[in-house]
Amino acid sequence: MKPTLDDILNGVPEQSGNGGKPLSPTKKADARSETQLDKISASAKRLLSEEAEQRADKIARLSAARRALGREDNT
């Protein structure tokens, strides 16, 4: 004899607060995937910050070279 649904659910307590209906799965905001726009924005920010860092290094090297040659005012 095959078990019936009532036989299977015999030991499962009734749910409360939802009228006895099965609860729907909850969606977690943390589990959502990153959108394409988020990926593009992060990549653009990373590139801009790398370029700014390279520019600052270049300016520092040029400034040091000018000071070594005595061409730059101490500003």
N, C-alpha and C positions, 0 to 999 in steps of 0.2 A: 504494500500500500504506500502510495506517495504521500509525503507530508503536505498538509495544506498550509496556506498562508497563516491561518490562525495558530497552527501548531508551531510554526517557525517564530512568530511574534509573541508567543505565550510569555516568555520571560522578559520581554522588553517593556520597561515602564512607559506609561502614557506621557506624552509631551504636554506641557502646560504653557499658557500664554499665546498659543497660536491656534486655538480651537481644535487641537488634536491633529492638525494638518502637518505634514512634514515641513521642517524648517528649510528655507532656501539657503544655499551656501552664501556665506558673506564674502564680499569682495574687499580685498585689502588694497589700500591706496599705495602701499609700499611695493606691492608686487607688480604694479603696472610697468610696462616696458617704456624705455626712453623713446620719444618720438623722433622722427627724422629731423625736425626743426631743432630739437634739443641737441642732437648729435652735431648738426651743422654749426650751431651757436658755440658749442664747446670747442669745436675744432677751430673756428675763427678766433675765438678768444685766446686759444693756445698759440696760434700763429702770430697774432698781434703782440702777445707778450714776449714771444721769442724774438721777434723783430725789434721790439723796443729794447730788449736786453742787448742784442747785438749792436744796435745803434749807440747805446750808452757806452758799451765797451770800446767801440770805434772812436767815439768822441773823447773818451779818457786817454786812449793811446795817442790820438792826434794832439791833444792838449799837453801831454807829457813830452811829446817830441818837440812841440813849439817852445815849451819852457826850457828844454835842453839846448835849443838853439838861441835862446834869449829873445825870441820874437813875440812872446805873448806878455801882455800886461798882467799883473797880478790882480785879477778881478774875481 
